[in-house]
C-alpha cells in the first residue's frame, strides 16, 4: 500500500479486553488490517485484525481441520466476532471493533439442539408467575461456551415465536460481565 494513501483508512483501535460479540456477514476486505462486516441488525462495522487475533478453524466435508487466515476471508462469508468495541455503530455511522476472536459457521453435523426458555403471554396471559417459562429450540455448536448459549437467549424470540406469544424479560442492554461454572 502506498504510504500517501494510508489516511484513507480509519485508524486501528488499541488492544483492550473483549467486550462485544458481533454476528454478521463480511461485506468487504479493503485492507490487510481490517474487513467490513454487516450485522443482522443492519449495522456496518470495520473489524480490525492484528497478530493476536485468533481465527478459529473450520472443518471441510471430510471433517479435516482447515486453518483460517485473514487472506482466506471472502465477501459474503458469515462469521462471529468477539472483540473490543472502539466506536459503536449506529444509524449511518460505521462502528469499529478490534477482533480478538473470529469464528466461522460449523458443519451441521457438529450442531446440537439446546432449549432456552421464555415467558409466553398466550400460555400465561397475565404473566403472574415468573417461574412459568416455556422452552424453544436453538441450534449451536456441540462445544459452545456458556457465553455463546447465553447469547442465544439474549437474542430473544424469533418473529415467529413472538407471534406465538413468547417474550423475553431480559433487557436489550444486558451485557455478560463474567460466567462461573459450578
N, CA and C atoms as a LAMMPS dump frame, in Angstrom:
ITEM: TIMESTEP
0
ITEM: NUMBER OF ATOMS
546
ITEM: BOX BOUNDS ff ff ff
-5.0000000000000000e+02 5.0000000000000000e+02
-5.0000000000000000e+02 5.0000000000000000e+02
-5.0000000000000000e+02 5.0000000000000000e+02
ITEM: ATOMS id mol type element x y z
1 1 1 N 0.848 -1.173 0
2 1 2 C 0 0 0
3 1 3 C 0.894 1.236 0
4 2 1 N 0.538 2.218 -0.812
5 2 2 C 1.297 3.467 -0.832
6 2 3 C 1.097 4.21 0.475
7 3 1 N 2.201 4.727 1.033
8 3 2 C 2.135 5.43 2.308
9 3 3 C 1.26 6.675 2.241
10 4 1 N 1.218 7.342 1.096
11 4 2 C 0.426 8.562 0.992
12 4 3 C -1.077 8.289 0.936
13 5 1 N -1.476 7 0.84
14 5 2 C -2.894 6.66 0.836
15 5 3 C -3.381 6.153 2.189
16 6 1 N -2.482 6.025 3.163
17 6 2 C -2.897 5.458 4.447
18 6 3 C -3.94 6.312 5.149
19 7 1 N -4.015 7.603 4.855
20 7 2 C -5.001 8.454 5.516
21 7 3 C -6.428 8.086 5.12
22 8 1 N -6.598 7.32 4.042
23 8 2 C -7.937 6.934 3.604
24 8 3 C -8.552 5.865 4.499
25 9 1 N -7.721 5.15 5.235
26 9 2 C -8.218 4.076 6.096
27 9 3 C -8.436 4.604 7.502
28 10 1 N -9.475 4.126 8.201
29 10 2 C -9.642 4.546 9.589
30 10 3 C -8.475 4.057 10.442
31 11 1 N -8.217 4.726 11.53
32 11 2 C -7.12 4.323 12.419
33 11 3 C -7.506 3.07 13.192
34 12 1 N -6.596 2.097 13.316
35 12 2 C -6.932 0.882 14.068
36 12 3 C -7.079 1.183 15.554
37 13 1 N -8.074 0.563 16.21
38 13 2 C -8.231 0.774 17.65
39 13 3 C -7.125 0.072 18.425
40 14 1 N -6.895 0.503 19.658
41 14 2 C -5.89 -0.114 20.53
42 14 3 C -6.457 -1.393 21.139
43 15 1 N -5.574 -2.331 21.486
44 15 2 C -5.996 -3.625 22.035
45 15 3 C -6.453 -3.48 23.484
46 16 1 N -7.654 -3.969 23.786
47 16 2 C -8.206 -3.985 25.133
48 16 3 C -8.963 -5.294 25.312
49 17 1 N -9.431 -5.605 26.535
50 17 2 C -10.136 -6.876 26.744
51 17 3 C -11.419 -6.963 25.916
52 18 1 N -11.817 -8.188 25.518
53 18 2 C -13.034 -8.345 24.715
54 18 3 C -14.277 -7.878 25.464
55 19 1 N -15.172 -7.195 24.747
56 19 2 C -16.408 -6.75 25.384
57 19 3 C -17.623 -6.907 24.482
58 20 1 N -17.454 -7.44 23.281
59 20 2 C -18.599 -7.49 22.371
60 20 3 C -18.601 -8.772 21.562
61 21 1 N -19.785 -9.187 21.162
62 21 2 C -19.957 -10.285 20.223
63 21 3 C -20.816 -9.768 19.079
64 22 1 N -20.292 -9.846 17.87
65 22 2 C -21 -9.387 16.682
66 22 3 C -21.161 -10.57 15.74
67 23 1 N -22.341 -10.73 15.185
68 23 2 C -22.593 -11.818 14.242
69 23 3 C -23.092 -11.192 12.951
70 24 1 N -22.467 -11.559 11.84
71 24 2 C -22.888 -10.965 10.586
72 24 3 C -22.203 -11.58 9.391
73 25 1 N -22.156 -10.797 8.313
74 25 2 C -21.596 -11.255 7.043
75 25 3 C -20.536 -10.272 6.586
76 26 1 N -19.422 -10.804 6.078
77 26 2 C -18.346 -9.964 5.569
78 26 3 C -18.833 -9.269 4.294
79 27 1 N -18.704 -7.942 4.27
80 27 2 C -19.166 -7.177 3.11
81 27 3 C -18.022 -6.624 2.279
82 28 1 N -16.811 -6.678 2.807
83 28 2 C -15.661 -6.196 2.046
84 28 3 C -14.375 -6.438 2.802
85 29 1 N -13.261 -6.484 2.055
86 29 2 C -11.938 -6.678 2.657
87 29 3 C -11.009 -5.645 2.028
88 30 1 N -11.113 -4.378 2.482
89 30 2 C -10.373 -3.307 1.831
90 30 3 C -8.898 -3.212 2.22
91 31 1 N -8.458 -3.981 3.21
92 31 2 C -7.105 -3.805 3.717
93 31 3 C -6.603 -5.106 4.326
94 32 1 N -5.298 -5.198 4.525
95 32 2 C -4.723 -6.346 5.235
96 32 3 C -4.949 -6.216 6.737
97 33 1 N -5.433 -5.078 7.19
98 33 2 C -5.596 -4.834 8.618
99 33 3 C -7.038 -4.949 9.096
100 34 1 N -8.002 -4.807 8.194
101 34 2 C -9.39 -4.874 8.629
102 34 3 C -10.289 -5.322 7.497
103 35 1 N -11.507 -5.764 7.893
104 35 2 C -12.538 -6.069 6.911
105 35 3 C -13.834 -5.462 7.4
106 36 1 N -14.822 -5.396 6.524
107 36 2 C -16.098 -4.803 6.904
108 36 3 C -17.127 -5.909 7.121
109 37 1 N -18.005 -5.682 8.082
110 37 2 C -18.998 -6.665 8.489
111 37 3 C -20.341 -5.968 8.629
112 38 1 N -21.405 -6.605 8.134
113 38 2 C -22.764 -6.1 8.358
114 38 3 C -23.429 -7.089 9.304
115 39 1 N -23.906 -6.595 10.445
116 39 2 C -24.559 -7.455 11.421
117 39 3 C -26.033 -7.629 11.06
118 40 1 N -26.665 -8.597 11.7
119 40 2 C -28.064 -8.918 11.408
120 40 3 C -28.983 -7.724 11.642
121 41 1 N -28.596 -6.819 12.545
122 41 2 C -29.426 -5.64 12.81
123 41 3 C -29.199 -4.533 11.777
124 42 1 N -28.354 -4.804 10.755
125 42 2 C -28.151 -3.862 9.665
126 42 3 C -27.028 -2.865 9.865
127 43 1 N -26.285 -2.965 10.961
128 43 2 C -25.2 -2.02 11.206
129 43 3 C -23.922 -2.473 10.509
130 44 1 N -23.123 -1.508 10.082
131 44 2 C -21.848 -1.779 9.422
132 44 3 C -20.704 -1.548 10.404
133 45 1 N -19.684 -2.419 10.311
134 45 2 C -18.543 -2.361 11.227
135 45 3 C -17.24 -2.494 10.452
136 46 1 N -16.209 -1.786 10.881
137 46 2 C -14.839 -2.078 10.488
138 46 3 C -14.291 -3.007 11.564
139 47 1 N -13.899 -4.212 11.172
140 47 2 C -13.366 -5.195 12.112
141 47 3 C -11.852 -5.245 11.92
142 48 1 N -11.131 -4.776 12.925
143 48 2 C -9.673 -4.738 12.869
144 48 3 C -9.104 -6.073 13.293
145 49 1 N -8.019 -6.465 12.651
146 49 2 C -7.345 -7.729 12.931
147 49 3 C -5.879 -7.42 13.194
148 50 1 N -5.314 -8.06 14.236
149 50 2 C -3.879 -7.899 14.468
150 50 3 C -3.248 -9.279 14.679
151 51 1 N -1.99 -9.317 15.042
152 51 2 C -1.285 -10.6 15.193
153 51 3 C -1.863 -11.463 16.304
154 52 1 N -2.569 -10.86 17.268
155 52 2 C -3.133 -11.618 18.382
156 52 3 C -4.533 -12.158 18.09
157 53 1 N -5.135 -11.74 17
158 53 2 C -6.487 -12.187 16.678
159 53 3 C -6.473 -13.68 16.373
160 54 1 N -7.395 -14.414 17.014
161 54 2 C -7.486 -15.855 16.802
162 54 3 C -8.549 -16.143 15.75
163 55 1 N -8.173 -16.895 14.728
164 55 2 C -9.11 -17.366 13.723
165 55 3 C -9.409 -18.82 14.063
166 56 1 N -10.653 -19.115 14.414
167 56 2 C -10.993 -20.482 14.783
168 56 3 C -11.143 -21.324 13.527
169 57 1 N -10.507 -22.489 13.52
170 57 2 C -10.556 -23.341 12.331
171 57 3 C -11.943 -23.914 12.103
172 58 1 N -12.223 -24.265 10.855
173 58 2 C -13.464 -24.94 10.497
174 58 3 C -13.101 -26.29 9.897
175 59 1 N -14.096 -27.134 9.681
176 59 2 C -13.825 -28.447 9.097
177 59 3 C -14.38 -28.502 7.684
178 60 1 N -13.728 -29.29 6.839
179 60 2 C -14.225 -29.464 5.481
180 60 3 C -15.167 -30.663 5.439
181 61 1 N -15.602 -31.065 4.245
182 61 2 C -16.568 -32.155 4.09
183 61 3 C -16.065 -33.47 4.668
184 62 1 N -14.745 -33.647 4.724
185 62 2 C -14.171 -34.879 5.274
186 62 3 C -13.797 -34.738 6.743
187 63 1 N -14.265 -33.652 7.368
188 63 2 C -14.006 -33.36 8.776
189 63 3 C -12.523 -33.106 9.047
190 64 1 N -11.772 -32.678 8.027
191 64 2 C -10.381 -32.276 8.21
192 64 3 C -10.356 -30.814 8.617
193 65 1 N -9.461 -30.483 9.526
194 65 2 C -9.356 -29.102 10.003
195 65 3 C -8.762 -28.226 8.897
196 66 1 N -9.375 -27.084 8.671
197 66 2 C -8.841 -26.092 7.749
198 66 3 C -8.445 -24.864 8.558
199 67 1 N -7.209 -24.475 8.465
200 67 2 C -6.77 -23.267 9.153
201 67 3 C -7.284 -22.055 8.39
202 68 1 N -7.722 -21.046 9.114
203 68 2 C -8.258 -19.829 8.516
204 68 3 C -7.288 -18.685 8.794
205 69 1 N -7.025 -17.882 7.78
206 69 2 C -6.21 -16.685 7.915
207 69 3 C -6.981 -15.521 7.31
208 70 1 N -6.531 -14.318 7.56
209 70 2 C -7.205 -13.137 7.026
210 70 3 C -7.313 -13.206 5.502
211 71 1 N -6.264 -13.691 4.853
212 71 2 C -6.299 -13.749 3.39
213 71 3 C -7.279 -14.795 2.859
214 72 1 N -7.794 -15.68 3.749
215 72 2 C -8.784 -16.685 3.342
216 72 3 C -10.216 -16.147 3.369
217 73 1 N -10.42 -14.973 3.963
218 73 2 C -11.767 -14.422 4.073
219 73 3 C -12.29 -14.028 2.703
220 74 1 N -13.604 -14.168 2.543
221 74 2 C -14.243 -13.79 1.283
222 74 3 C -15.485 -12.962 1.591
223 75 1 N -15.79 -12.035 0.696
224 75 2 C -17.029 -11.278 0.817
225 75 3 C -18.199 -12.26 0.79
226 76 1 N -19.137 -12.076 1.696
227 76 2 C -20.288 -12.964 1.799
228 76 3 C -20.138 -14.031 2.871
229 77 1 N -18.905 -14.221 3.396
230 77 2 C -18.712 -15.211 4.46
231 77 3 C -19.436 -14.766 5.73
232 78 1 N -20.237 -15.657 6.328
233 78 2 C -20.797 -15.341 7.638
234 78 3 C -19.744 -15.621 8.703
235 79 1 N -19.737 -14.845 9.77
236 79 2 C -18.81 -15.101 10.873
237 79 3 C -19.301 -14.388 12.127
238 80 1 N -18.717 -14.763 13.252
239 80 2 C -18.997 -14.057 14.501
240 80 3 C -17.68 -13.522 15.034
241 81 1 N -17.764 -12.36 15.631
242 81 2 C -16.59 -11.632 16.092
243 81 3 C -16.705 -11.403 17.583
244 82 1 N -15.648 -11.715 18.308
245 82 2 C -15.548 -11.31 19.711
246 82 3 C -14.45 -10.255 19.737
247 83 1 N -14.692 -9.144 20.407
248 83 2 C -13.672 -8.112 20.407
249 83 3 C -14.025 -6.911 21.253
250 84 1 N -13.214 -5.877 21.113
251 84 2 C -13.362 -4.642 21.864
252 84 3 C -13.948 -3.576 20.956
253 85 1 N -15.121 -3.079 21.305
254 85 2 C -15.728 -2.004 20.513
255 85 3 C -15.014 -0.699 20.826
256 86 1 N -14.56 -0.054 19.779
257 86 2 C -13.895 1.231 19.933
258 86 3 C -14.812 2.377 19.554
259 87 1 N -15.732 2.104 18.621
260 87 2 C -16.71 3.111 18.231
261 87 3 C -17.99 2.349 17.912
262 88 1 N -19.061 2.559 18.684
263 88 2 C -20.296 1.831 18.417
264 88 3 C -20.899 2.214 17.07
265 89 1 N -21.542 1.254 16.446
266 89 2 C -22.253 1.524 15.197
267 89 3 C -23.627 2.074 15.526
268 90 1 N -24.121 2.955 14.693
269 90 2 C -25.485 3.457 14.828
270 90 3 C -25.967 3.808 13.428
271 91 1 N -27.178 4.304 13.313
272 91 2 C -27.744 4.63 12.003
273 91 3 C -26.795 5.524 11.221
274 92 1 N -26.29 5.033 10.101
275 92 2 C -25.426 5.822 9.243
276 92 3 C -23.998 5.976 9.723
277 93 1 N -23.66 5.418 10.897
278 93 2 C -22.305 5.53 11.434
279 93 3 C -21.674 4.143 11.454
280 94 1 N -20.501 4.019 10.858
281 94 2 C -19.791 2.732 10.842
282 94 3 C -19.094 2.543 12.178
283 95 1 N -19.324 1.392 12.812
284 95 2 C -18.677 1.078 14.075
285 95 3 C -17.281 0.536 13.846
286 96 1 N -16.49 0.501 14.918
287 96 2 C -15.144 -0.064 14.852
288 96 3 C -14.95 -1.024 16.008
289 97 1 N -14.386 -2.183 15.699
290 97 2 C -14.164 -3.219 16.706
291 97 3 C -12.823 -3.885 16.425
292 98 1 N -12.014 -4.063 17.468
293 98 2 C -10.764 -4.807 17.349
294 98 3 C -11.079 -6.256 17.681
295 99 1 N -10.956 -7.145 16.714
296 99 2 C -11.32 -8.553 16.889
297 99 3 C -10.259 -9.288 17.701
298 100 1 N -10.69 -10 18.733
299 100 2 C -9.792 -10.896 19.45
300 100 3 C -10.007 -12.335 18.998
301 101 1 N -11.243 -12.651 18.553
302 101 2 C -11.55 -13.974 18.017
303 101 3 C -12.491 -13.822 16.833
304 102 1 N -12.282 -14.65 15.819
305 102 2 C -13.177 -14.701 14.665
306 102 3 C -13.564 -16.156 14.46
307 103 1 N -14.864 -16.426 14.468
308 103 2 C -15.38 -17.785 14.288
309 103 3 C -16.218 -17.847 13.021
310 104 1 N -16.196 -19.007 12.394
311 104 2 C -16.972 -19.234 11.193
312 104 3 C -18.001 -20.312 11.457
313 105 1 N -19.065 -20.371 10.636
314 105 2 C -20.093 -21.393 10.852
315 105 3 C -19.492 -22.792 10.82
316 106 1 N -20.077 -23.656 11.61
317 106 2 C -19.604 -25.027 11.665
318 106 3 C -20.5 -25.921 10.846
319 107 1 N -20.023 -27.067 10.526
320 107 2 C -20.803 -28.022 9.763
321 107 3 C -22.008 -28.468 10.583
322 108 1 N -23.11 -28.743 9.905
323 108 2 C -24.351 -29.088 10.598
324 108 3 C -24.215 -30.349 11.438
325 109 1 N -23.285 -31.253 11.086
326 109 2 C -23.11 -32.465 11.898
327 109 3 C -22.619 -32.143 13.301
328 110 1 N -22.024 -30.973 13.482
329 110 2 C -21.492 -30.6 14.787
330 110 3 C -22.473 -29.753 15.599
331 111 1 N -23.678 -29.556 15.057
332 111 2 C -24.684 -28.772 15.774
333 111 3 C -25.506 -29.672 16.689
334 112 1 N -25.852 -29.143 17.843
335 112 2 C -26.749 -29.843 18.764
336 112 3 C -27.885 -28.898 19.137
337 113 1 N -28.973 -29.479 19.587
338 113 2 C -30.149 -28.685 19.939
339 113 3 C -30.085 -28.306 21.418
340 114 1 N -30.313 -27.036 21.687
341 114 2 C -30.382 -26.519 23.048
342 114 3 C -31.791 -25.984 23.277
343 115 1 N -32.244 -26.032 24.518
344 115 2 C -33.512 -25.408 24.886
345 115 3 C -33.201 -24.134 25.652
346 116 1 N -33.815 -23.053 25.233
347 116 2 C -33.768 -21.818 26.013
348 116 3 C -35.208 -21.484 26.375
349 117 1 N -35.407 -20.688 27.398
350 117 2 C -36.74 -20.529 27.972
351 117 3 C -37.17 -19.067 27.994
352 118 1 N -38.425 -18.865 27.578
353 118 2 C -39.038 -17.536 27.584
354 118 3 C -40.419 -17.616 28.22
355 119 1 N -40.888 -16.475 28.69
356 119 2 C -42.28 -16.368 29.125
357 119 3 C -43.16 -16.404 27.883
358 120 1 N -44.467 -16.668 28.115
359 120 2 C -45.392 -16.696 26.985
360 120 3 C -46.707 -16.073 27.42
361 121 1 N -47.089 -14.952 26.784
362 121 2 C -48.285 -14.234 27.209
363 121 3 C -49.572 -14.826 26.634
364 122 1 N -49.467 -15.905 25.869
365 122 2 C -50.665 -16.641 25.442
366 122 3 C -50.921 -17.783 26.419
367 123 1 N -49.862 -18.512 26.785
368 123 2 C -49.996 -19.612 27.74
369 123 3 C -50.193 -19.11 29.168
370 124 1 N -49.7 -17.921 29.472
371 124 2 C -49.85 -17.302 30.788
372 124 3 C -50.198 -15.831 30.563
373 125 1 N -51.482 -15.533 30.234
374 125 2 C -51.875 -14.189 29.777
375 125 3 C -51.527 -13.06 30.74
376 126 1 N -51.565 -13.289 32.026
377 126 2 C -51.294 -12.209 32.975
378 126 3 C -49.84 -12.147 33.413
379 127 1 N -49.051 -13.143 32.993
380 127 2 C -47.633 -13.218 33.36
381 127 3 C -47.428 -13.001 34.859
382 128 1 N -48.253 -13.688 35.66
383 128 2 C -48.209 -13.521 37.107
384 128 3 C -47.102 -14.333 37.762
385 129 1 N -46.665 -15.394 37.123
386 129 2 C -45.669 -16.274 37.729
387 129 3 C -44.394 -16.266 36.885
388 130 1 N -43.333 -15.66 37.418
389 130 2 C -42.058 -15.581 36.685
390 130 3 C -41.431 -16.955 36.465
391 131 1 N -41.857 -17.939 37.231
392 131 2 C -41.312 -19.288 37.077
393 131 3 C -41.929 -20.026 35.898
394 132 1 N -43.013 -19.489 35.336
395 132 2 C -43.64 -20.135 34.186
396 132 3 C -42.935 -19.688 32.921
397 133 1 N -42.003 -20.514 32.48
398 133 2 C -41.297 -20.267 31.234
399 133 3 C -41.428 -21.505 30.36
400 134 1 N -41.263 -21.311 29.083
401 134 2 C -41.51 -22.386 28.127
402 134 3 C -40.32 -22.509 27.182
403 135 1 N -39.944 -23.749 26.846
404 135 2 C -38.744 -23.945 26.013
405 135 3 C -38.981 -23.63 24.543
406 136 1 N -37.956 -23.102 23.923
407 136 2 C -37.871 -23.003 22.473
408 136 3 C -36.511 -23.587 22.087
409 137 1 N -36.415 -24.102 20.912
410 137 2 C -35.208 -24.799 20.477
411 137 3 C -34.261 -23.868 19.736
412 138 1 N -32.979 -24.053 19.983
413 138 2 C -31.925 -23.347 19.266
414 138 3 C -30.825 -24.349 18.927
415 139 1 N -30.159 -24.114 17.803
416 139 2 C -29.044 -24.956 17.391
417 139 3 C -27.74 -24.202 17.632
418 140 1 N -26.741 -24.905 18.15
419 140 2 C -25.424 -24.31 18.383
420 140 3 C -24.372 -25.398 18.305
421 141 1 N -23.143 -24.98 18.248
422 141 2 C -22.005 -25.889 18.217
423 141 3 C -22.047 -26.8 19.431
424 142 1 N -21.72 -28.073 19.23
425 142 2 C -21.715 -29.005 20.352
426 142 3 C -20.694 -28.61 21.418
427 143 1 N -19.716 -27.794 21.056
428 143 2 C -18.716 -27.324 22.013
429 143 3 C -18.935 -25.862 22.389
430 144 1 N -20.166 -25.392 22.254
431 144 2 C -20.465 -23.982 22.541
432 144 3 C -20.123 -23.648 23.987
433 145 1 N -19.62 -22.447 24.195
434 145 2 C -19.322 -21.983 25.544
435 145 3 C -20.624 -21.501 26.2
436 146 1 N -20.579 -21.33 27.508
437 146 2 C -21.746 -20.802 28.214
438 146 3 C -22.125 -19.432 27.657
439 147 1 N -21.128 -18.634 27.341
440 147 2 C -21.393 -17.304 26.804
441 147 3 C -22.162 -17.391 25.485
442 148 1 N -21.764 -18.308 24.615
443 148 2 C -22.445 -18.458 23.327
444 148 3 C -23.893 -18.897 23.513
445 149 1 N -24.145 -19.772 24.482
446 149 2 C -25.515 -20.22 24.753
447 149 3 C -26.33 -19.059 25.323
448 150 1 N -25.748 -18.307 26.242
449 150 2 C -26.461 -17.148 26.793
450 150 3 C -26.793 -16.13 25.702
451 151 1 N -25.904 -15.956 24.755
452 151 2 C -26.17 -15.009 23.674
453 151 3 C -27.356 -15.46 22.833
454 152 1 N -27.563 -16.775 22.707
455 152 2 C -28.766 -17.264 22.026
456 152 3 C -30.016 -16.804 22.773
457 153 1 N -29.964 -16.871 24.099
458 153 2 C -31.083 -16.422 24.93
459 153 3 C -31.272 -14.907 24.786
460 154 1 N -30.162 -14.157 24.81
461 154 2 C -30.235 -12.7 24.738
462 154 3 C -30.774 -12.215 23.39
463 155 1 N -30.643 -13.03 22.341
464 155 2 C -31.177 -12.646 21.031
465 155 3 C -32.689 -12.495 21.06
466 156 1 N -33.331 -13.136 22.037
467 156 2 C -34.781 -13.034 22.166
468 156 3 C -35.506 -13.959 21.216
469 157 1 N -36.819 -14.013 21.342
470 157 2 C -37.623 -14.868 20.474
471 157 3 C -37.549 -14.411 19.016
472 158 1 N -37.694 -15.365 18.115
473 158 2 C -37.762 -15.034 16.689
474 158 3 C -39.107 -14.353 16.41
475 159 1 N -39.262 -13.8 15.227
476 159 2 C -40.532 -13.159 14.851
477 159 3 C -41.68 -14.164 14.934
478 160 1 N -41.429 -15.385 14.476
479 160 2 C -42.469 -16.418 14.533
480 160 3 C -42.823 -16.762 15.977
481 161 1 N -41.822 -16.868 16.846
482 161 2 C -42.074 -17.162 18.262
483 161 3 C -42.825 -16.011 18.931
484 162 1 N -42.534 -14.784 18.539
485 162 2 C -43.27 -13.633 19.084
486 162 3 C -44.746 -13.73 18.727
487 163 1 N -45.045 -14.163 17.498
488 163 2 C -46.442 -14.342 17.093
489 163 3 C -47.122 -15.412 17.936
490 164 1 N -46.332 -16.355 18.442
491 164 2 C -46.864 -17.428 19.28
492 164 3 C -46.918 -17.034 20.756
493 165 1 N -46.567 -15.78 21.074
494 165 2 C -46.694 -15.273 22.436
495 165 3 C -45.431 -15.288 23.273
496 166 1 N -44.318 -15.754 22.739
497 166 2 C -43.078 -15.792 23.52
498 166 3 C -42.512 -14.392 23.672
499 167 1 N -42.077 -14.091 24.889
500 167 2 C -41.461 -12.791 25.175
501 167 3 C -40.271 -13.008 26.094
502 168 1 N -39.334 -12.091 26.046
503 168 2 C -38.155 -12.155 26.903
504 168 3 C -38.252 -11.074 27.968
505 169 1 N -37.866 -11.425 29.173
506 169 2 C -37.829 -10.448 30.261
507 169 3 C -36.438 -9.838 30.407
508 170 1 N -35.526 -10.195 29.512
509 170 2 C -34.149 -9.706 29.585
510 170 3 C -34.056 -8.382 28.824
511 171 1 N -33.615 -7.318 29.5
512 171 2 C -33.477 -6.023 28.815
513 171 3 C -32.477 -6.11 27.659
514 172 1 N -32.679 -5.27 26.638
515 172 2 C -31.817 -5.279 25.447
516 172 3 C -30.368 -4.919 25.749
517 173 1 N -30.12 -4.126 26.784
518 173 2 C -28.76 -3.65 27.044
519 173 3 C -27.974 -4.51 28.027
520 174 1 N -28.437 -5.741 28.3
521 174 2 C -27.724 -6.635 29.214
522 174 3 C -26.409 -7.061 28.581
523 175 1 N -25.341 -7.06 29.394
524 175 2 C -24.015 -7.472 28.947
525 175 3 C -23.505 -8.542 29.907
526 176 1 N -22.839 -9.559 29.376
527 176 2 C -22.235 -10.587 30.225
528 176 3 C -20.911 -10.048 30.738
529 177 1 N -20.782 -9.903 32.053
530 177 2 C -19.517 -9.452 32.641
531 177 3 C -18.58 -10.626 32.888
532 178 1 N -19.123 -11.722 33.433
533 178 2 C -18.323 -12.925 33.644
534 178 3 C -19.259 -14.096 33.863
535 179 1 N -18.734 -15.291 33.682
536 179 2 C -19.503 -16.524 33.877
537 179 3 C -18.682 -17.456 34.748
538 180 1 N -19.335 -18.052 35.737
539 180 2 C -18.68 -19.005 36.621
540 180 3 C -19.38 -20.336 36.507
541 181 1 N -18.655 -21.396 36.251
542 181 2 C -19.235 -22.732 36.167
543 181 3 C -19.135 -23.386 37.527
544 182 1 N -20.268 -23.925 38.022
545 182 2 C -20.279 -24.62 39.32
546 182 3 C -20.769 -26.019 39.128
